[in-house]
Amino acid sequence: MPECINCGSFVTPSFVRVFGGNDGEVRGCDSCMTQTELNSGIAAQSVGEEIPMESNDGPTSSSGQGPPGL
């Protein structure tokens, strides 16, 4: 049965298909992450992989201060 790598909770095959990575692994679930975190793709990322986060103002740079020139 599929399970969350982060906390060991059971997850359904449908959950893995939607929130898991290309390797079929889930690194976060409803038991250990918020829905916002899951929707951002955190549960699908591999170890060391960064997923760019977007704010309501658009993408932010690595310094967190927004696009250059603003």
C-alpha positions, 0 to 999 in steps of 0.5 A: 500500500502506498504511504507518505515518506515523511510520516508513514501515513497511508495514502491512496493511489489517487493521492499519489497520482495527483500529489506524488512525484514522477517516481511515484513517491509522496513526500507529504500528505494531509496528515503532515502538511497543509493543503497549501503546501500540498498544492504548491508541489512540496509533496512531489519534490525530490530531496534537494529539489527546490520548487519556486514559490509564487506570491500574489505579486508574481514570482520572487527571486532567491533573495525574496525581494521580487523581480529585479528592477522593482 
